[in-house]
């Protein structure tokens, strides 16, 4: 699928943020811990979720869409990995989240190594170091993980790094081991919190949700029919904030998880970005705070101002690592020079250079740092999407601001994480034509 984008349009109207991709995939895997029926409400219809469902179906799990956006998951009596869909598994890094649930269901198993975004050497050692503390043994080769476990026991775990999926695997493993497990230096990010809220509905007592130390009081097994609504996506919220700032548009962005956007909004405010925020209200999970954000376009002759300090990311409660790329198109429209330091991934900053094809002035200092000089008058171009979700999305944002007709080729990377994005943008006044060959 390709997009034809006629840029330079004034955007307006309102958009409602969809459910978090990262929470959705974690909860699909976590549903394997429950012997009874799990219903996950308002799930995003995106390629990443489709691939996870294909993997689950291939190992014998009953998964079906109920209504338009709800998913019913019923695990089988016995999981079988003989027919696992390796092609679908190779397209999603989240397949590594099979480790936590399958440890409780099979004494020995092998799963394919994960795929997903091509962002450099994203180590899996944090998963291995955490799970071995429970009594799990993992051997790796070029294609698979071979996992064996017996005599699982609760543990005190020091996370090798505060990774989201590594923390989720540790949590899912601890959830069905009777006794108290302590996880230190855990990720406190939004998807980890949603996983904890879900497990609480299954009867797991968890202390410290939203902090970097979790105390998990595990249970032997779960057989609890449960319905759960994961919260909205802060990175999709940031996508629309970036669109508003880059195109200087007034947009009402509804249902934004504010706790995971406060630092991003503060940085934008210091750049001269204008917005108003509603009072907070609860998401459908009953826990996450949401707000509606009205962006305000700058008057003629006014521009954003580049920050003197570098923009970089940190594990929550720092500026979200997935939100960092969205400052790149914004910086192309800010007066002065912006330094963006993407220290987490070896390759992601290199993808930012693609925006130079649209007229952006970006200097690659090294594989982690770019200097962006603005404001730049962006122009139309034809670009092939990089094999990574956020870098692909920021190219689309820049195309929306670029005068003329651009072509964005092979937008699968975007469809992995954003539902029906072209049509939602068109309702705001964008002019995007879907070229589906």
C-alpha positions as CSV (number, residue, x, y, z in Angstrom):
1,X,0.0,0.0,0.0
2,X,1.2,3.5,-0.9
3,X,0.0,7.0,0.0
4,X,-0.3,9.9,-2.3
5,X,-0.2,13.1,-0.2
6,X,-1.1,16.6,-1.3
7,X,0.6,18.6,1.4
8,X,0.3,22.2,2.6
9,X,-3.3,21.8,3.8
10,X,-4.8,23.5,6.8
11,X,-6.0,20.9,9.2
12,X,-8.9,21.3,11.7
13,X,-11.5,19.4,13.5
14,X,-11.2,16.7,16.1
15,X,-9.7,13.2,16.4
16,X,-10.1,10.5,19.1
17,X,-7.0,8.6,20.2
18,X,-7.2,4.8,19.8
19,X,-6.1,2.1,22.1
20,X,-2.4,1.6,22.7
21,X,-0.7,-0.8,20.3
22,X,1.9,-1.8,22.9
23,X,-0.7,-2.5,25.6
24,X,-2.9,-4.4,23.2
25,X,-0.2,-6.9,22.2
26,X,0.9,-7.4,25.8
27,X,-2.6,-8.2,26.9
28,X,-3.2,-10.6,24.0
29,X,-0.2,-12.6,25.2
30,X,-1.1,-12.2,28.9
31,X,-4.6,-13.7,28.2
32,X,-2.8,-17.1,27.8
33,X,-2.3,-17.0,31.5
34,X,-6.0,-17.3,32.1
35,X,-7.7,-20.6,31.6
36,X,-11.1,-18.9,31.2
37,X,-12.4,-16.5,28.5
38,X,-10.8,-13.1,28.2
39,X,-12.5,-10.2,26.5
40,X,-10.3,-7.3,25.5
41,X,-12.3,-4.2,24.7
42,X,-11.8,-1.5,22.0
43,X,-8.7,-3.1,20.6
44,X,-6.9,-1.4,17.6
45,X,-7.4,-3.0,14.2
46,X,-3.7,-2.7,13.2
47,X,-1.2,-4.9,11.4
48,X,0.7,-5.6,14.6
49,X,-2.4,-7.0,16.3
50,X,-3.3,-9.0,13.3
51,X,0.1,-10.7,13.3
52,X,-0.1,-11.5,17.0
53,X,-3.6,-13.0,16.4
54,X,-2.2,-15.1,13.6
55,X,0.6,-16.4,15.9
56,X,-2.0,-17.3,18.6
57,X,-4.3,-19.0,16.2
58,X,-1.4,-21.1,14.9
59,X,-0.7,-22.5,18.4
60,X,-4.3,-23.5,19.0
61,X,-5.7,-20.5,20.8
62,X,-9.3,-19.5,20.0
63,X,-9.2,-15.8,19.0
64,X,-12.0,-13.9,17.4
65,X,-13.2,-10.4,16.9
66,X,-16.5,-9.7,18.8
67,X,-18.4,-6.6,17.6
68,X,-16.1,-4.3,15.7
69,X,-13.1,-3.8,18.1
70,X,-13.4,-6.3,20.9
71,X,-11.4,-9.5,20.9
72,X,-12.3,-12.8,22.7
73,X,-9.4,-15.1,23.7
74,X,-9.9,-18.7,24.9
75,X,-6.7,-20.8,25.4
76,X,-6.8,-24.5,24.5
77,X,-6.4,-27.3,26.9
78,X,-2.9,-27.8,25.5
79,X,-0.8,-25.4,23.6
80,X,1.1,-26.8,20.6
81,X,3.9,-25.0,18.9
82,X,4.5,-27.4,16.1
83,X,2.5,-25.3,13.6
84,X,3.5,-21.9,14.9
85,X,3.2,-19.2,12.2
86,X,6.8,-18.3,11.7
87,X,6.1,-15.8,9.0
88,X,3.8,-13.8,11.2
89,X,6.2,-14.1,14.2
90,X,9.0,-12.7,12.1
91,X,7.0,-9.5,11.5
92,X,6.5,-8.6,15.1
93,X,9.1,-8.1,17.9
94,X,6.3,-8.7,20.4
95,X,6.5,-12.5,19.8
96,X,9.1,-12.5,22.6
97,X,6.1,-11.9,25.0
98,X,5.2,-15.5,24.5
99,X,8.0,-16.4,26.9
100,X,6.2,-15.3,30.1
101,X,3.0,-17.2,29.6
102,X,4.4,-20.3,27.9
103,X,6.8,-20.9,30.8
104,X,3.7,-21.9,32.8
105,X,2.1,-24.0,30.1
106,X,5.0,-26.1,28.7
107,X,8.1,-27.6,30.4
108,X,10.1,-27.1,27.2
109,X,9.4,-25.1,24.1
110,X,11.1,-23.3,21.2
111,X,9.9,-20.0,19.7
112,X,11.2,-18.0,16.7
113,X,13.4,-15.0,17.4
114,X,11.4,-11.8,17.0
115,X,11.3,-9.4,14.0
116,X,9.5,-6.0,13.9
117,X,11.2,-2.7,13.5
118,X,14.8,-2.7,12.2
119,X,16.4,-0.3,14.7
120,X,19.8,-1.9,15.4
121,X,21.0,-4.5,17.9
122,X,18.1,-4.5,20.4
123,X,19.5,-7.0,22.9
124,X,17.2,-9.6,24.5
125,X,19.6,-10.2,27.4
126,X,17.3,-8.3,29.9
127,X,14.6,-10.9,29.2
128,X,17.1,-13.8,29.7
129,X,18.7,-12.3,32.9
130,X,15.3,-11.7,34.5
131,X,13.7,-15.0,33.7
132,X,16.7,-17.1,34.8
133,X,16.1,-15.8,38.4
134,X,12.8,-17.7,38.4
135,X,14.6,-21.0,37.4
136,X,14.1,-20.7,33.6
137,X,16.9,-21.8,31.3
138,X,17.0,-20.2,27.8
139,X,19.4,-21.2,25.0
140,X,19.6,-19.2,21.8
141,X,20.7,-19.7,18.3
142,X,20.4,-17.6,15.1
143,X,16.7,-18.4,14.7
144,X,15.1,-19.6,18.0
145,X,14.9,-19.5,21.7
146,X,14.9,-22.9,23.4
147,X,13.2,-22.5,26.9
148,X,13.0,-25.0,29.7
149,X,11.7,-24.6,33.2
150,X,11.0,-26.7,36.3
151,X,10.6,-25.9,40.0
152,X,9.7,-22.2,39.3
153,X,10.2,-20.1,42.3
154,X,9.5,-16.4,43.3
155,X,12.6,-14.2,43.1
156,X,14.1,-10.8,43.6
157,X,15.0,-9.4,40.2
158,X,17.2,-6.5,39.3
159,X,16.3,-5.6,35.7
160,X,19.4,-5.4,33.5
161,X,17.7,-2.5,31.8
162,X,14.3,-0.9,32.3
163,X,12.8,-2.3,29.1
164,X,9.0,-2.5,28.6
165,X,8.8,-6.0,27.2
166,X,11.4,-7.4,29.5
167,X,9.5,-6.1,32.5
168,X,6.3,-7.5,31.1
169,X,7.8,-10.9,30.7
170,X,9.0,-10.8,34.3
171,X,5.6,-9.7,35.5
172,X,3.8,-12.5,33.6
173,X,6.2,-15.1,34.9
174,X,5.8,-13.9,38.5
175,X,2.0,-13.7,38.2
176,X,1.5,-17.5,38.3
177,X,4.3,-18.4,40.7
178,X,2.9,-18.5,44.3
179,X,4.7,-16.2,46.6
180,X,6.2,-12.7,46.5
181,X,8.4,-11.5,43.7
182,X,10.2,-8.2,43.7
183,X,11.1,-6.5,40.5
184,X,13.5,-3.6,40.8
185,X,14.4,-1.1,38.1
186,X,11.2,-2.1,36.3
187,X,9.7,-0.1,33.5
188,X,6.8,2.0,34.8
189,X,5.5,2.8,31.3
190,X,1.9,2.9,30.2
191,X,1.8,-0.6,28.7
192,X,3.3,-2.1,31.8
193,X,0.7,-0.4,33.9
194,X,-2.1,-1.7,31.7
195,X,-0.7,-5.2,32.1
196,X,-0.7,-4.8,35.9
197,X,-4.2,-3.5,36.0
198,X,-5.3,-6.5,33.9
199,X,-3.6,-9.0,36.1
200,X,-5.2,-7.4,39.2
201,X,-8.6,-8.2,37.6
202,X,-7.4,-11.9,37.5
203,X,-6.7,-11.7,41.3
204,X,-3.0,-10.9,41.3
205,X,-2.0,-8.4,44.0
206,X,0.6,-6.0,42.7
207,X,2.2,-3.2,44.7
208,X,4.1,-0.2,43.2
209,X,2.2,0.1,39.9
210,X,3.6,3.2,38.2
211,X,7.0,3.0,40.0
212,X,10.2,1.2,39.2
213,X,9.8,-1.3,42.0
214,X,7.0,-3.9,41.7
215,X,6.0,-6.4,44.4
216,X,3.9,-9.2,42.8
217,X,2.0,-11.7,45.0
218,X,1.7,-14.5,42.5
219,X,-1.1,-17.1,42.3
220,X,-1.0,-20.7,41.1
221,X,-3.4,-20.4,38.2
222,X,-6.3,-18.3,36.9
223,X,-9.7,-19.5,35.7
224,X,-11.5,-16.2,35.8
225,X,-13.8,-14.9,33.0
226,X,-12.6,-11.3,32.6
227,X,-13.3,-8.2,30.5
228,X,-10.7,-5.5,30.3
229,X,-10.4,-2.2,28.4
230,X,-6.7,-1.1,27.8
231,X,-6.1,2.6,27.7
232,X,-5.4,5.0,24.9
233,X,-2.1,5.4,23.1
234,X,0.2,8.3,24.2
235,X,2.4,7.8,21.1
236,X,-0.6,8.2,18.8
237,X,-1.4,11.3,20.9
238,X,2.1,12.6,20.2
239,X,1.7,11.8,16.5
240,X,-1.3,14.2,16.3
241,X,0.5,16.8,18.4
242,X,3.4,16.6,16.0
243,X,1.1,17.0,13.0
244,X,-0.5,20.0,14.6
245,X,2.8,21.7,15.4
246,X,4.5,20.9,12.1
247,X,1.5,22.0,10.0
248,X,0.5,24.9,12.4
249,X,-3.0,23.5,12.7
250,X,-5.8,23.8,15.3
251,X,-6.9,20.3,16.2
252,X,-8.9,18.9,19.1
253,X,-7.2,15.7,20.2
254,X,-9.5,13.7,22.4
255,X,-8.7,11.0,25.1
256,X,-4.9,11.7,25.5
257,X,-3.2,9.8,28.4
258,X,-1.8,12.9,30.1
259,X,0.6,11.3,32.5
260,X,2.6,10.0,29.6
261,X,2.6,13.3,27.7
262,X,3.4,16.0,30.3
263,X,7.1,16.3,29.5
264,X,6.5,16.3,25.8
265,X,3.9,19.1,26.2
266,X,6.3,21.1,28.4
267,X,9.0,20.9,25.7
268,X,6.6,22.0,23.0
269,X,5.3,24.8,25.2
270,X,8.9,26.1,25.6
271,X,9.2,26.0,21.8
272,X,6.2,28.3,21.6
273,X,3.5,25.7,20.8
274,X,0.1,26.8,22.0
275,X,-2.6,24.5,23.4
276,X,-5.4,24.2,25.9
277,X,-6.2,21.1,28.0
278,X,-9.5,19.9,29.5
279,X,-9.9,18.7,33.1
280,X,-8.7,15.0,33.4
281,X,-11.1,12.1,33.4
282,X,-10.6,8.3,33.7
283,X,-10.1,5.9,30.8
284,X,-12.3,2.8,30.5
285,X,-9.8,0.8,32.6
286,X,-10.8,3.0,35.5
287,X,-7.1,3.9,36.2
288,X,-5.5,6.0,33.5
289,X,-6.1,9.8,33.4
290,X,-7.1,11.2,30.1
291,X,-7.5,14.8,28.8
292,X,-8.7,16.5,25.6
293,X,-6.0,18.8,24.0
294,X,-7.0,21.7,21.8
295,X,-4.0,22.8,19.7
296,X,-3.9,26.5,18.7
297,X,-2.2,27.6,15.5
298,X,0.3,30.4,15.6
299,X,-0.6,33.8,14.0
300,X,1.0,34.8,10.7
301,X,4.7,35.7,11.0
302,X,5.1,33.7,14.2
303,X,7.2,30.4,14.3
304,X,8.3,27.9,16.8
305,X,11.7,28.4,18.4
306,X,14.3,25.7,18.7
307,X,15.3,24.7,22.2
308,X,18.8,25.5,23.3
309,X,19.0,22.2,25.2
310,X,19.1,18.8,23.4
311,X,15.9,16.7,23.2
312,X,16.4,13.2,24.3
313,X,14.4,10.4,25.9
314,X,14.4,8.3,29.0
315,X,12.4,5.4,30.5
316,X,9.2,6.7,32.1
317,X,8.8,9.1,33.8
318,X,11.2,10.6,31.3
319,X,10.2,11.8,27.8
320,X,8.9,8.7,26.0
321,X,11.4,6.9,23.8
322,X,8.7,6.3,21.2
323,X,7.7,9.9,21.2
324,X,11.2,11.3,20.6
325,X,11.1,10.9,16.7
326,X,8.0,13.2,16.6
327,X,10.1,16.2,17.5
328,X,12.1,15.8,14.3
329,X,9.4,17.2,11.9
330,X,8.5,19.8,14.5
331,X,12.1,20.9,14.7
332,X,12.2,21.4,10.9
333,X,9.7,24.3,11.5
334,X,11.4,25.8,14.5
335,X,13.7,28.8,14.2
336,X,17.3,27.9,15.2
337,X,19.1,24.6,15.6
338,X,17.7,21.6,17.5
339,X,19.9,18.7,18.7
340,X,18.0,15.4,19.0
341,X,19.9,12.6,20.7
342,X,18.3,9.2,20.1
343,X,20.7,7.2,22.3
344,X,18.6,4.0,22.6
345,X,18.8,2.7,19.0
346,X,21.8,2.5,16.7
347,X,19.9,3.0,13.5
348,X,16.8,5.1,14.2
349,X,18.5,8.6,13.9
350,X,19.8,7.5,10.5
351,X,16.2,7.2,9.2
352,X,15.6,10.9,10.2
353,X,17.9,11.9,7.3
354,X,15.1,10.8,4.9
355,X,13.4,14.1,5.7
356,X,16.1,15.9,3.8
357,X,14.5,14.6,0.6
358,X,11.6,16.8,1.6
359,X,13.8,19.9,2.0
360,X,14.6,19.6,5.7
361,X,18.1,20.6,6.8
362,X,19.4,17.8,8.9
363,X,23.0,17.0,9.8
364,X,23.8,13.5,11.0
365,X,26.4,13.9,13.7
366,X,26.7,10.2,14.5
367,X,24.3,7.1,14.5
368,X,22.5,8.6,17.6
369,X,22.5,12.4,17.0
370,X,21.1,14.8,14.5
371,X,21.2,18.6,14.2
372,X,18.1,20.2,12.6
373,X,18.2,23.7,11.3
374,X,14.9,25.5,10.8
375,X,12.5,26.7,9.8
376,X,12.7,24.9,6.4
377,X,10.3,25.2,3.5
378,X,9.4,21.6,2.9
379,X,8.7,20.4,-0.6
380,X,7.1,17.3,-2.2
381,X,9.1,14.1,-2.9
382,X,8.7,10.4,-3.3
383,X,10.1,8.3,-0.4
384,X,10.0,4.6,0.5
385,X,8.9,3.9,4.1
386,X,11.8,2.7,6.3
387,X,11.2,-0.6,8.1
388,X,10.4,1.1,11.4
389,X,7.1,2.5,12.7
390,X,7.9,6.0,14.1
391,X,10.5,7.0,11.4
392,X,7.9,6.1,8.8
393,X,5.2,8.1,10.6
394,X,7.4,11.3,10.8
395,X,8.0,11.2,7.0
396,X,4.2,11.3,6.6
397,X,4.0,14.2,9.0
398,X,6.6,16.1,7.0
399,X,4.7,15.3,3.7
400,X,1.5,16.8,5.2
401,X,3.5,20.1,5.7
402,X,5.3,20.0,2.3
403,X,3.8,21.9,-0.6
404,X,2.9,19.7,-3.6
405,X,2.2,16.0,-4.2
406,X,4.3,13.5,-2.4
407,X,4.3,9.7,-2.7
408,X,5.0,7.5,0.4
409,X,5.7,3.9,-0.7
410,X,5.1,0.7,1.2
411,X,3.3,2.1,4.3
412,X,3.1,-1.3,6.1
413,X,5.3,0.1,8.8
414,X,2.7,2.8,9.5
415,X,-0.2,0.4,9.4
416,X,1.6,-1.8,12.1
417,X,0.8,0.9,14.7
418,X,-1.9,3.2,13.5
419,X,-5.5,2.3,12.6
420,X,-7.0,3.8,9.5
421,X,-4.7,6.7,9.7
422,X,-5.1,8.1,6.2
423,X,-8.9,8.3,6.5
424,X,-8.7,9.9,9.9
425,X,-6.3,12.5,8.7
426,X,-8.6,13.2,5.7
427,X,-11.4,14.0,8.1
428,X,-9.1,16.7,9.5
429,X,-8.7,18.2,6.0
430,X,-5.6,16.3,4.8
431,X,-5.6,15.1,1.2
432,X,-4.2,11.5,1.2
433,X,-5.1,9.0,-1.4
434,X,-4.6,5.3,-0.7
435,X,-2.9,3.5,-3.6
436,X,-3.6,-0.2,-2.9
437,X,-1.9,-2.3,-5.5
